[in-house]
Amino acid sequence: MLEVNKVYQGDCLELMRSIPDKSIDMVITSPPYNVGMPYGSDDRQYYSDYLNYMKEVLGECYRVLVSGGRIGINLPSTIMQSTKSRPAYLSLDFVLLMREIGFLEREWICWIKMKGGGIPGKSTSWGSWRSPSLPYLRDASEFIIIMDKETHKKVGDKTKIDITAEEFLQFTTNCWYMIPETNRWHPAPFPEELPYRLIKLYTYQEDIILDPFVGWGTTCVVAKKLNRQYIGIDNNPEYCRMATIRLANETNLFKEVNNE
Ligand SMILES: C[S@@+](CC[C@H](N)C(=O)[O-])C[C@H]1O[C@@H](n2cnc3c(N)ncnc32)[C@H](O)[C@@H]1O
């Protein structure tokens, strides 16, 4: 059985089998997108094999969630698959899988990767420059899909609610303007603000958060700062080592800030 407040190294599908049924309050994750990222494992499978594997992982996520538990999964809109000659609507394919598993649809949040309009940074994949022959759109957004298990309402202890009025007003629109993580120690991290918003909006203090593709630990670090429990899994040993270091250091920093 996996203990809380730890990061585990290994294949998430195998490790999640040792998490009891209905023991997790929220899953927050961003899976590999199957685009050949240098994670040290195979991120370039046939698209159908990739989706089959993800369906099994999502099925395990469903099993371990409590009734009323939520999943918040960060995915791109269209993305060119290395094993396909055309882009895949990855978010749509995941939604269809999640529906088949039995998740209840709740929200489809658009993460706009900038703080207030303008032309996004250094991306240059615009295809046929100034010609209608084959223009490509640059990636300035991703999605965060929220689904629930069995019921939309999550009952909890009211004294364990910690979202402020300002945060509630800001986080309850379905367009989230957040700058991407600039520290590129990991090849594809999300910013701390992403799990921060999800945790504050959808969980109570002391709830248990699981990230089966935890990378260098962002979800767990934020969960710990916000007085939630966590389980992180990644199959890359270096990322797990870094996650454990981040968990030790950033928690201390947070304690210093709060004079604890
Ligand atoms: C998009 S990244 C997640 C990044 C993370 N959100 C962060 O902020 O660091 C996906 C992660 O999934 C991990 N991964 C890929 N296949 C895996 C598997 N079968 N089991 C566990 N982790 C896996 C990769 O090593 C990578 O760190």
The ligand as an SDF file (V2000), in Angstrom:
LIG
                    3D

 27 29  0  0  0  0  0  0  0  0999 V2000
    4.0540   16.3850  -18.5960 C   0  0  0  0  0  0  0  0  0  0  0  0
    5.1850   15.6580  -17.4980 S   0  0  0  0  0  0  0  0  0  0  0  0
    4.5440   16.1530  -15.9110 C   0  0  0  0  0  0  0  0  0  0  0  0
    5.2420   17.3690  -15.3550 C   0  0  0  0  0  0  0  0  0  0  0  0
    4.7390   17.7980  -13.9820 C   0  0  0  0  0  0  0  0  0  0  0  0
    3.3820   18.3090  -14.0420 N   0  0  0  0  0  0  0  0  0  0  0  0
    5.6590   18.8690  -13.3770 C   0  0  0  0  0  0  0  0  0  0  0  0
    5.2210   20.0190  -13.1670 O   0  0  0  0  0  0  0  0  0  0  0  0
    6.8420   18.5630  -13.1660 O   0  0  0  0  0  0  0  0  0  0  0  0
    4.8020   13.9490  -17.5630 C   0  0  0  0  0  0  0  0  0  0  0  0
    5.6570   13.0780  -16.6640 C   0  0  0  0  0  0  0  0  0  0  0  0
    5.1870   11.7350  -16.7740 O   0  0  0  0  0  0  0  0  0  0  0  0
    6.2810   10.8630  -16.5180 C   0  0  0  0  0  0  0  0  0  0  0  0
    5.8890    9.5430  -17.0370 N   0  0  0  0  0  0  0  0  0  0  0  0
    5.8110    9.1160  -18.3140 C   0  0  0  0  0  0  0  0  0  0  0  0
    5.3420    7.8530  -18.3690 N   0  0  0  0  0  0  0  0  0  0  0  0
    5.1180    7.4610  -17.0860 C   0  0  0  0  0  0  0  0  0  0  0  0
    4.6080    6.2720  -16.4810 C   0  0  0  0  0  0  0  0  0  0  0  0
    4.2560    5.2210  -17.2220 N   0  0  0  0  0  0  0  0  0  0  0  0
    4.4810    6.2210  -15.1350 N   0  0  0  0  0  0  0  0  0  0  0  0
    4.8550    7.2820  -14.3690 C   0  0  0  0  0  0  0  0  0  0  0  0
    5.3510    8.4300  -14.8860 N   0  0  0  0  0  0  0  0  0  0  0  0
    5.4720    8.5300  -16.2280 C   0  0  0  0  0  0  0  0  0  0  0  0
    7.4590   11.5410  -17.2300 C   0  0  0  0  0  0  0  0  0  0  0  0
    8.7040   11.1260  -16.6910 O   0  0  0  0  0  0  0  0  0  0  0  0
    7.1440   13.0320  -16.9890 C   0  0  0  0  0  0  0  0  0  0  0  0
    7.8740   13.5080  -15.8700 O   0  0  0  0  0  0  0  0  0  0  0  0
  1  2  1  0
  2  3  1  0
  2 10  1  0
  3  4  1  0
  4  5  1  0
  5  6  1  0
  5  7  1  0
  7  8  2  0
  7  9  1  0
 10 11  1  0
 11 12  1  0
 11 26  1  0
 12 13  1  0
 13 14  1  0
 13 24  1  0
 14 15  1  0
 14 23  1  0
 15 16  2  0
 16 17  1  0
 17 18  1  0
 17 23  2  0
 18 19  1  0
 18 20  2  0
 20 21  1  0
 21 22  2  0
 22 23  1  0
 24 25  1  0
 24 26  1  0
 26 27  1  0
M  CHG  2   2   1   9  -1
M  END
$$$$
